[in-house]
Amino acid sequence: MPLLRLILARLVQALPVLLGVSLVTFVLMAASPGDPVRLLVGDRATPEIIAVIRERYGLDEPILTRYLVYLKNLLQGDMGASLRYRVPVTELIASHYPVTLFLVLYTIVLSLPPVVALAVVSARNQGGLADQAIRLLGVLGLAVPVFWLALLLSRFFGVTLKWFPVSGFGDTPLEHLHHLFLPALSTAIWVVPILVRNLRAALLDEMGRDYVTTGLSKGLGRRAVFRAHVFPNSLLPTVNLFGIIVAYLLGGSVIVESVYAVPGMGKLMVESILARDYYVVQGATLVFALTTILVMLATDLIAARLDPRVSA
């Protein structure tokens, strides 16, 4: 029952969040400079043609009327039609969203093993050479901008060595892994130091607790105490931070997808903003917001599994 209450509470809280996201996005897009119709038809279009297109897409109505109509259609599962691609927004999202989701999951898979290994080695050798080296590498990883690292990896491994493609997504699962390795690696190099620092601090905090000393005094080995108690008890703060980072990766995909020309939601969002494609930007923002809410819900459930007091 506590978990069910937690899920219901998060879902209820999600409704005003999604409403607020839709309102803010709608107002910002409406207030942004530039005319989407003019960008669509070009400078040589007559005023009559522009007026017809405005009426077709409802852009001649007051902003409040347009927003209410948008909400009504949204409740019916209609996110509108793209001004640029002339197809429903749901079709565009359905074709681009799996690419971004695959990239995020790929980044997670590349990040978790080194995070656990480096944090454990660093914590168990506090102050030693390995600990200092890992902390130094962490600082370097955080200091390097993701977009610059993406360009560097693309240039060296893609253009010079030609080991990996520098654009596209591929057609098969193996091609997906091959095409998205550099984008995922570029992001993972930034993610790993953050999680390593957090998990290392949690491990050191647990290793200094009284129950560790008690276990060692009863003859339990350090390795057994670490595996059975210290490591599991240290995961909660890292899991919470990990959920935030995964949510950030969804929005941060704009950077690597633009550098590597990955046909995902980030690239679609950038192109739609530049083209003033209102409905695509609004739909993509809502999908990002909903995914973030679901990620945070999953994080809360995992945290409740690790520590039942979270859902109490």
C-alpha positions, -999 to +999 in steps of 0.1 A: +000+000+000+027+026+007+042+021-028+007+024-043+001+056-025+035+069-036+027+061-073-007+077-071+007+108-054+033+113-080+008+108-108-015+134-093+014+158-089+023+153-126-010+168-138-003+204-128+033+201-138+023+190-174-003+218-175+023+244-164+048+231-190+023+233-218+013+268-208+048+281-205+059+265-237+029+278-256+033+314-244+071+314-251+067+301-286+039+326-293+060+354-279+092+344-298+102+366-327+097+354-362+067+344-382+063+306-388+040+312-418+065+335-434+093+310-429+071+283-444+060+300-475+089+324-482+092+361-488+074+360-522+040+347-508+011+371-512-009+383-482-038+363-493-018+330-492-004+339-458-039+346-445-052+313-457-024+294-441-028+313-408-065+304-408-058+267-417-035+263-386-055+285-363-028+311-360-052+340-367-070+334-334-061+352-300-035+334-280-059+324-252-083+308-278-055+290-294-042+276-261-077+264-251-082+247-285-047+232-281-056+218-246-089+204-260-071+186-288-044+174-265-069+157-242-081+139-273-046+127-281-041+153-309-009+173-306-015+191-339+003+190-372+038+202-380+040+234-401+073+223-416+068+186-423+030+186-429+025+155-408+009+150-373+033+158-344+026+123-329+041+107-360+073+128-358+077+121-321+070+084-326+098+082-352+124+104-333+117+095-296+130+059-298+164+072-310+168+095-281+156+068-257+181+044-272+209+069-268+201+076-231+199+039-223+232+033-242+248+061-221+236+045-189+250+011-199+284+027-207+283+047-174+273+023-147+302-003-147+330+024-145+310+043-119+308+013-095+344+001-102+360+035-098+340+046-067+347+013-049+384+014-057+386+051-047+367+046-014+387+015-004+420+033-011+412+066+004+441+090+001+461+065-019+475+069-054+445+052-070+421+075-051+441+106-062+443+095-098+405+087-100+396+121-084+419+139-109+404+121-138+370+131-124+379+168-123+391+166-159+360+149-170+338+176-155+360+204-169+357+193-205+326+207-222+304+179-237+301+196-271+338+201-274+345+165-264+319+153-289+336+173-317+370+160-307+359+123-306+340+127-339+370+142-356+395+116-343+376+084-342+351+092-370+370+113-396+406+104-390+405+067-380+371+061-395+362+036-368+327+049-361+301+068-381+297+105-373+261+108-383+229+088-386+213+059-366+216+028-387+189+002-396+197-028-373+204-030-336+241-036-342+242-006-365+224+014-338+251+005-313+278+013-338+264+047-348+256+059-313+288+047-296+306+081-299+275+101-288+269+079-258+306+079-249+308+117-251+279+120-226+291+091-204+325+108-199+307+137-183+282+115-163+307+091-148+327+117-127+296+131-111+283+097-100+317+085-089+321+115-066+287+109-051+290+072-046+325+075-032+313+100-006+284+077+003+308+047+006+332+066+029+303+078+050+290+042+055+325+028+061+328+051+091+297+040+108+296+020+140+280-011+125+311-016+103+334-015+134+311-039+152+310-063+123+348-063+120+352-068+158+330-099+155+354-114+130+336-106+097+360-098+069+362-063+054+352-076+020+321-094+034+310-063+054+316-041+024+296-063+000+267-072+024+262-038+042+284-009+031+278-010-006+239-016-005+235+011+021+254+036+000+233+033-031+203+054-020+219+089-025+235+078-058+202+064-071+185+098-064+212+117-082+212+092-110+175+098-116+182+135-119+210+129-143+189+106-165+163+133-167+190+158-177+203+134-204+169+136-221+171+173-225+209+173-229+206+150-259+202+182-279+239+188-278+252+154-289+224+148-314+232+181-331+270+174-332+266+138-345+234+145-366+215+118-347+178+118-358+165+120-323+142+143-303+170+168-295+178+174-331+141+176-340+136+202-312+164+224-324+152+223-360+116+230-349+126+260-328+146+275-357+116+270-380+091+283-354+073+249-357+050+256-327+032+223-324+063+202-327+082+222-300+051+220-277+047+183-283+083+175-278+085+195-246+055+177-232+070+143-240+103+154-224+084+165-193+063+134-191+094+112-195+112+131-167+082+126-144+082+088-151+120+087-146+117+104-112+088+081-103+110+051-112+138+066-090+114+070-061+103+033-064+139+021-065+147+043-035+117+029-017+129-006-025+164+002-011+150+020+020+113+013+029+113+045+050+112+065+018+076+054+011+065+055+047 
